[in-house]
Amino acid sequence: MKFFPLHSLFPDLPKIHIVDIGASGVDGPPPYQRLLDENSIARLTGFEPNPAECQRLQALAKPDRVYLPFAVGDGNDAVLNVCQAPGMSSLLEPNFELLKHFHGFEGWGRIVDRIPVSTRRLDDLPEIDPVDYLKLDVQGSELAILRGGQRTLAKTLIIHLEMPFVPIYRKQPLFGDLDAFLRSAGFGIHAFSNVYTRALKPIIVKNDICAGLHQLFEADADYVRSFERFGELDAVDLLKIARVAHDVWGSVDLAALALGHVDEKTGSSRQKVYVESIRRDK
């Protein structure tokens, strides 16, 4: 299917508020990049506690893109462990007993600096109310952040987070812990946008220490308000879900479902227009 932005069909779509916790761009463009590329359809509030990374992000700030130097967590004082590989920096310490089984990680996880930080709970951040799309890339602090944001999560529509299958950090909650919490909060998993594997030592695949075989390592997971309960959402929230489903994920089935519920609430015919447009673009 040829991509077309959803607002080309429905110019009245509401703006989406994206909150990015762990906004460092060391891993490339964020998963919501397409929403930023389309002018005026999203605003972004990012949090990045690493001073060097936050300063770099703030140089890119615009009126609708704000980056703040806060560490989000459980509300207590903590230490940011800055690692040799910036993408491994975490409020938790690397679990070298596990990492020694994988190529490269003992060096990448070496702590080069320790920065004291005061964390803030998600529910104590007035800058982000309300959140439509929450992205977490916090290297082990996901569950602490989610537990400290239950009022915020009650109004959140979509969550994108990195889900670990092995404890890269000490005392790190894993996929099962995070999935159980999110399901209890009314979210359902929609898709893994990326699944990462790693080869256990001593095997190296094609002379690439980053290449994997079968050992699951982590995945990028997309959660959305349970589609079984779309009827409980208002039309504005359903339009936001439809926009992310279409523009970010290419999930035309989920978008069409959300638009159908909008039609039921408003008497519109968006689902019909959408489905016909998809068929024409095949």
LOLUM-803627 format. One record per residue (C-alpha): residue in three letters; chain; x, y, z negated; residue number from 1. Coordinates in Angstrom, 1 decimal. Example, Ala and Ser with C-alpha at 12.3 -4.5 7.8 and 13.67 -1.06 7.14 Angstrom:
! residues 2
ATOM   residuo   cadena        x        y        z   num
ATOM       Ala        A     12.3     -4.5     -7.8     1
ATOM       Ser        A     13.7     -1.1     -7.1     2
! end
This chain:
! residues 282
ATOM   residuo   cadena        x        y        z   num
ATOM       Met        A      0.0      0.0      0.0     1
ATOM       Lys        A      1.3      3.4      0.9     2
ATOM       Phe        A      1.6      5.6     -2.2     3
ATOM       Phe        A     -0.6      8.6     -2.5     4
ATOM       Pro        A     -0.9     10.6     -5.8     5
ATOM       Leu        A     -4.3     10.2     -7.5     6
ATOM       His        A     -4.8     14.0     -7.6     7
ATOM       Ser        A     -4.9     14.0     -3.8     8
ATOM       Leu        A     -8.3     12.3     -4.2     9
ATOM       Phe        A     -9.4     14.0     -7.4    10
ATOM       Pro        A     -7.9     17.5     -7.8    11
ATOM       Asp        A     -9.7     18.0    -11.1    12
ATOM       Leu        A     -7.6     15.4    -13.0    13
ATOM       Pro        A     -6.6     16.5    -16.6    14
ATOM       Lys        A     -3.0     17.2    -17.5    15
ATOM       Ile        A     -1.1     14.4    -19.3    16
ATOM       His        A      1.0     15.1    -22.4    17
ATOM       Ile        A      4.0     12.8    -22.5    18
ATOM       Val        A      6.0     12.4    -25.7    19
ATOM       Asp        A      9.4     10.8    -25.2    20
ATOM       Ile        A     11.2      9.6    -28.3    21
ATOM       Gly        A     14.8      8.8    -27.4    22
ATOM       Ala        A     14.8     11.0    -24.4    23
ATOM       Ser        A     18.4     10.6    -23.4    24
ATOM       Gly        A     18.8      9.9    -19.7    25
ATOM       Val        A     21.7      7.6    -20.0    26
ATOM       Asp        A     19.7      4.8    -18.4    27
ATOM       Gly        A     18.5      6.8    -15.4    28
ATOM       Pro        A     15.2      8.5    -14.7    29
ATOM       Pro        A     12.4      7.9    -17.2    30
ATOM       Pro        A      9.5      5.5    -16.3    31
ATOM       Tyr        A      7.1      8.5    -16.1    32
ATOM       Gln        A      9.3     10.4    -13.6    33
ATOM       Arg        A      6.7     10.4    -10.9    34
ATOM       Leu        A      4.4     12.4    -13.2    35
ATOM       Leu        A      7.0     15.0    -13.6    36
ATOM       Asp        A      7.7     15.1     -9.8    37
ATOM       Glu        A      4.1     16.1     -9.2    38
ATOM       Asn        A      3.8     19.8    -10.2    39
ATOM       Ser        A      1.6     20.8    -13.1    40
ATOM       Ile        A      0.1     17.3    -13.8    41
ATOM       Ala        A      2.1     16.6    -17.0    42
ATOM       Arg        A      3.9     18.3    -19.9    43
ATOM       Leu        A      6.7     16.7    -21.8    44
ATOM       Thr        A      7.9     16.9    -25.4    45
ATOM       Gly        A     11.1     15.0    -25.8    46
ATOM       Phe        A     13.1     14.1    -29.0    47
ATOM       Glu        A     16.8     13.2    -28.9    48
ATOM       Pro        A     18.8     13.2    -32.2    49
ATOM       Asn        A     22.2     12.8    -30.5    50
ATOM       Pro        A     23.5     16.5    -30.4    51
ATOM       Ala        A     25.4     16.1    -27.2    52
ATOM       Glu        A     22.6     14.4    -25.3    53
ATOM       Cys        A     20.0     16.9    -26.7    54
ATOM       Gln        A     22.1     19.8    -25.6    55
ATOM       Arg        A     22.3     18.4    -22.1    56
ATOM       Leu        A     18.5     17.9    -22.0    57
ATOM       Gln        A     17.8     21.3    -23.3    58
ATOM       Ala        A     19.7     22.8    -20.3    59
ATOM       Leu        A     17.0     21.2    -18.1    60
ATOM       Ala        A     14.1     22.5    -20.1    61
ATOM       Lys        A     11.2     24.3    -18.5    62
ATOM       Pro        A      8.0     25.9    -19.9    63
ATOM       Asp        A      6.3     22.5    -19.7    64
ATOM       Arg        A      9.4     20.4    -20.7    65
ATOM       Val        A     10.6     20.9    -24.3    66
ATOM       Tyr        A     13.4     18.8    -26.0    67
ATOM       Leu        A     13.8     18.8    -29.7    68
ATOM       Pro        A     16.8     17.6    -31.8    69
ATOM       Phe        A     14.8     15.5    -34.3    70
ATOM       Ala        A     15.2     11.9    -35.2    71
ATOM       Val        A     11.8     10.3    -35.5    72
ATOM       Gly        A     11.5      7.4    -37.9    73
ATOM       Asp        A     10.0      6.6    -41.3    74
ATOM       Gly        A     10.5     10.0    -42.8    75
ATOM       Asn        A     13.6      9.1    -44.8    76
ATOM       Asp        A     17.2     10.2    -44.5    77
ATOM       Ala        A     19.3      8.0    -42.2    78
ATOM       Val        A     22.5      7.7    -40.3    79
ATOM       Leu        A     22.7      7.9    -36.5    80
ATOM       Asn        A     25.3      5.3    -35.4    81
ATOM       Val        A     26.8      6.7    -32.2    82
ATOM       Cys        A     28.2      3.8    -30.2    83
ATOM       Gln        A     30.9      3.6    -27.6    84
ATOM       Ala        A     28.1      3.2    -25.1    85
ATOM       Pro        A     25.7      6.1    -25.8    86
ATOM       Gly        A     22.7      3.9    -24.9    87
ATOM       Met        A     23.4      1.7    -27.9    88
ATOM       Ser        A     23.4      4.5    -30.4    89
ATOM       Ser        A     20.9      3.7    -33.1    90
ATOM       Leu        A     19.7      4.3    -36.7    91
ATOM       Leu        A     20.4      0.6    -37.2    92
ATOM       Glu        A     23.9     -1.0    -37.1    93
ATOM       Pro        A     24.8     -3.3    -34.2    94
ATOM       Asn        A     24.5     -7.0    -35.0    95
ATOM       Phe        A     27.9     -8.2    -34.0    96
ATOM       Glu        A     27.2    -11.7    -35.1    97
ATOM       Leu        A     24.8    -11.9    -32.2    98
ATOM       Leu        A     26.5     -9.5    -29.8    99
ATOM       Lys        A     29.7    -11.6    -29.8   100
ATOM       His        A     27.8    -14.2    -27.7   101
ATOM       Phe        A     27.3    -11.7    -24.8   102
ATOM       His        A     29.9    -10.2    -22.5   103
ATOM       Gly        A     30.8     -6.5    -23.2   104
ATOM       Phe        A     28.6     -5.8    -26.1   105
ATOM       Glu        A     31.2     -5.9    -28.9   106
ATOM       Gly        A     33.0     -3.0    -27.2   107
ATOM       Trp        A     29.8     -1.1    -26.2   108
ATOM       Gly        A     28.4     -1.4    -29.7   109
ATOM       Arg        A     31.5     -0.1    -31.4   110
ATOM       Ile        A     30.5      2.8    -33.7   111
ATOM       Val        A     32.5      5.9    -32.9   112
ATOM       Asp        A     30.7      8.4    -35.1   113
ATOM       Arg        A     28.1      8.4    -37.9   114
ATOM       Ile        A     25.8     11.4    -38.0   115
ATOM       Pro        A     23.5     11.9    -41.1   116
ATOM       Val        A     20.0     12.8    -40.0   117
ATOM       Ser        A     16.7     13.4    -41.7   118
ATOM       Thr        A     14.0     11.5    -39.8   119
ATOM       Arg        A     10.4     12.8    -39.3   120
ATOM       Arg        A      7.3     10.6    -39.2   121
ATOM       Leu        A      5.3     10.6    -36.0   122
ATOM       Asp        A      2.3     11.8    -37.9   123
ATOM       Asp        A      4.2     14.8    -39.3   124
ATOM       Leu        A      5.1     16.3    -35.9   125
ATOM       Pro        A      2.5     19.1    -35.1   126
ATOM       Glu        A      4.4     19.7    -31.8   127
ATOM       Ile        A      3.0     16.5    -30.2   128
ATOM       Asp        A     -0.8     16.5    -31.1   129
ATOM       Pro        A     -2.4     14.9    -29.1   130
ATOM       Val        A     -0.2     12.3    -27.4   131
ATOM       Asp        A     -1.5     10.7    -24.1   132
ATOM       Tyr        A      1.7      8.8    -23.1   133
ATOM       Leu        A      4.2      7.7    -25.7   134
ATOM       Lys        A      7.6      6.4    -24.6   135
ATOM       Leu        A      9.9      4.9    -27.2   136
ATOM       Asp        A     13.6      4.0    -26.4   137
ATOM       Val        A     15.0      4.1    -29.9   138
ATOM       Gln        A     17.2      1.0    -30.2   139
ATOM       Gly        A     15.5     -0.8    -33.1   140
ATOM       Ser        A     13.4      1.9    -34.8   141
ATOM       Glu        A     10.3      1.2    -32.8   142
ATOM       Leu        A      8.2     -0.4    -35.5   143
ATOM       Ala        A      9.3      2.2    -38.2   144
ATOM       Ile        A      8.1      5.0    -35.8   145
ATOM       Leu        A      4.8      3.2    -35.0   146
ATOM       Arg        A      4.0      2.6    -38.6   147
ATOM       Gly        A      4.6      6.3    -39.4   148
ATOM       Gly        A      2.3      7.4    -36.6   149
ATOM       Gln        A     -1.0      5.6    -37.2   150
ATOM       Arg        A     -3.1      8.8    -37.0   151
ATOM       Thr        A     -1.3      9.7    -33.8   152
ATOM       Leu        A     -1.7      6.3    -32.3   153
ATOM       Ala        A     -5.4      6.4    -32.9   154
ATOM       Lys        A     -5.6      9.1    -30.1   155
ATOM       Thr        A     -2.7      7.8    -27.9   156
ATOM       Leu        A     -3.7      6.1    -24.6   157
ATOM       Ile        A     -0.5      4.5    -23.3   158
ATOM       Ile        A      2.8      3.3    -24.9   159
ATOM       His        A      5.9      2.4    -23.0   160
ATOM       Leu        A      8.7      0.9    -25.1   161
ATOM       Glu        A     11.7     -1.3    -25.0   162
ATOM       Met        A     10.9     -4.7    -26.4   163
ATOM       Pro        A     13.8     -6.8    -27.8   164
ATOM       Phe        A     13.8    -10.6    -27.7   165
ATOM       Val        A     17.0    -11.0    -29.7   166
ATOM       Pro        A     18.2     -8.9    -32.7   167
ATOM       Ile        A     20.7     -6.6    -31.1   168
ATOM       Tyr        A     20.8     -4.6    -34.3   169
ATOM       Arg        A     20.7     -5.8    -37.9   170
ATOM       Lys        A     17.2     -6.1    -39.4   171
ATOM       Gln        A     15.7     -5.2    -36.0   172
ATOM       Pro        A     12.0     -6.0    -35.4   173
ATOM       Leu        A     11.5     -8.1    -32.3   174
ATOM       Phe        A      8.9     -8.5    -29.6   175
ATOM       Gly        A      6.5    -10.5    -31.7   176
ATOM       Asp        A      6.5     -7.9    -34.5   177
ATOM       Leu        A      5.9     -5.0    -32.2   178
ATOM       Asp        A      3.3     -6.8    -30.1   179
ATOM       Ala        A      1.3     -7.8    -33.2   180
ATOM       Phe        A      1.3     -4.3    -34.5   181
ATOM       Leu        A      0.2     -2.7    -31.2   182
ATOM       Arg        A     -2.6     -5.2    -30.8   183
ATOM       Ser        A     -3.8     -4.4    -34.3   184
ATOM       Ala        A     -3.8     -0.7    -33.3   185
ATOM       Gly        A     -6.1     -1.4    -30.3   186
ATOM       Phe        A     -3.5     -1.7    -27.5   187
ATOM       Gly        A     -3.0     -4.5    -25.1   188
ATOM       Ile        A      0.0     -5.3    -23.0   189
ATOM       His        A     -0.5     -4.5    -19.3   190
ATOM       Ala        A      2.8     -5.3    -17.8   191
ATOM       Phe        A      6.6     -5.8    -18.2   192
ATOM       Ser        A      8.0     -3.2    -15.8   193
ATOM       Asn        A     11.5     -4.6    -16.2   194
ATOM       Val        A     12.7     -7.9    -17.8   195
ATOM       Tyr        A     16.4     -8.2    -18.7   196
ATOM       Thr        A     18.4    -11.3    -19.2   197
ATOM       Arg        A     22.1    -11.9    -20.1   198
ATOM       Ala        A     24.5    -14.8    -19.7   199
ATOM       Leu        A     25.8    -16.4    -22.8   200
ATOM       Lys        A     29.6    -16.6    -23.1   201
ATOM       Pro        A     31.7    -18.1    -21.6   202
ATOM       Ile        A     29.6    -18.1    -18.3   203
ATOM       Ile        A     30.0    -15.1    -16.0   204
ATOM       Val        A     27.6    -14.8    -13.1   205
ATOM       Lys        A     29.2    -13.6     -9.8   206
ATOM       Asn        A     32.0    -11.8    -11.7   207
ATOM       Asp        A     29.4     -9.4    -13.2   208
ATOM       Ile        A     29.3     -9.3    -17.0   209
ATOM       Cys        A     25.9     -7.5    -16.9   210
ATOM       Ala        A     24.3    -10.3    -14.8   211
ATOM       Gly        A     22.0    -12.6    -16.6   212
ATOM       Leu        A     20.8    -16.2    -16.3   213
ATOM       His        A     17.9    -17.4    -18.4   214
ATOM       Gln        A     18.5    -15.9    -21.9   215
ATOM       Leu        A     15.8    -13.2    -22.4   216
ATOM       Phe        A     17.4    -10.1    -23.8   217
ATOM       Glu        A     14.9     -7.3    -23.7   218
ATOM       Ala        A     12.1     -5.9    -21.5   219
ATOM       Asp        A     10.3     -2.6    -20.8   220
ATOM       Ala        A      6.7     -3.1    -21.7   221
ATOM       Asp        A      3.6     -1.0    -20.9   222
ATOM       Tyr        A      0.7     -1.0    -23.3   223
ATOM       Val        A     -2.6      0.6    -22.8   224
ATOM       Arg        A     -5.8      1.0    -24.8   225
ATOM       Ser        A     -7.6     -2.4    -24.4   226
ATOM       Phe        A     -9.5     -2.5    -21.1   227
ATOM       Glu        A    -12.2     -4.4    -22.9   228
ATOM       Arg        A    -13.0     -1.2    -24.9   229
ATOM       Phe        A    -12.8      1.3    -22.1   230
ATOM       Gly        A    -16.5      2.0    -22.6   231
ATOM       Glu        A    -15.6      3.6    -26.0   232
ATOM       Leu        A    -13.2      6.2    -24.4   233
ATOM       Asp        A    -14.4      9.5    -23.0   234
ATOM       Ala        A    -14.2     10.4    -19.3   235
ATOM       Val        A    -11.1     12.7    -19.8   236
ATOM       Asp        A     -9.1      9.9    -21.4   237
ATOM       Leu        A    -10.2      7.4    -18.8   238
ATOM       Leu        A     -9.0      9.7    -16.0   239
ATOM       Lys        A     -5.6     10.0    -17.7   240
ATOM       Ile        A     -5.3      6.2    -17.9   241
ATOM       Ala        A     -6.3      6.0    -14.2   242
ATOM       Arg        A     -3.6      8.5    -13.2   243
ATOM       Val        A     -0.8      6.6    -15.1   244
ATOM       Ala        A     -2.1      3.3    -13.8   245
ATOM       His        A     -2.0      4.5    -10.2   246
ATOM       Asp        A      0.8      7.0    -10.1   247
ATOM       Val        A      3.3      5.3    -12.4   248
ATOM       Trp        A      2.5      1.5    -12.3   249
ATOM       Gly        A      0.7      1.1     -9.0   250
ATOM       Ser        A     -1.9     -0.8    -10.9   251
ATOM       Val        A     -4.8     -0.2     -8.6   252
ATOM       Asp        A     -7.0     -2.7    -10.4   253
ATOM       Leu        A     -6.7     -1.0    -13.8   254
ATOM       Ala        A     -7.1      2.4    -12.2   255
ATOM       Ala        A    -10.3      1.3    -10.4   256
ATOM       Leu        A    -11.7     -0.2    -13.7   257
ATOM       Ala        A    -11.0      3.1    -15.6   258
ATOM       Leu        A    -12.7      5.1    -12.8   259
ATOM       Gly        A    -15.7      2.8    -12.9   260
ATOM       His        A    -16.2      3.7    -16.5   261
ATOM       Val        A    -15.9      7.4    -15.7   262
ATOM       Asp        A    -18.7      6.9    -13.2   263
ATOM       Glu        A    -20.9      5.3    -15.8   264
ATOM       Lys        A    -20.3      8.3    -18.2   265
ATOM       Thr        A    -20.6     11.1    -15.6   266
ATOM       Gly        A    -22.7      9.9    -12.8   267
ATOM       Ser        A    -19.8     10.3    -10.3   268
ATOM       Ser        A    -18.7      7.9     -7.6   269
ATOM       Arg        A    -14.9      8.0     -8.1   270
ATOM       Gln        A    -14.4      4.3     -8.1   271
ATOM       Lys        A    -16.0      3.9     -4.7   272
ATOM       Val        A    -13.9      6.8     -3.2   273
ATOM       Tyr        A    -10.8      5.2     -4.8   274
ATOM       Val        A    -11.4      1.7     -3.6   275
ATOM       Glu        A    -12.1      2.9      0.0   276
ATOM       Ser        A     -8.9      5.0      0.0   277
ATOM       Ile        A     -6.9      2.0     -1.0   278
ATOM       Arg        A     -8.4     -0.2      1.7   279
ATOM       Arg        A     -7.6      2.5      4.3   280
ATOM       Asp        A     -4.0      2.7      3.2   281
ATOM       Lys        A     -3.2     -1.1      3.3   282
! end
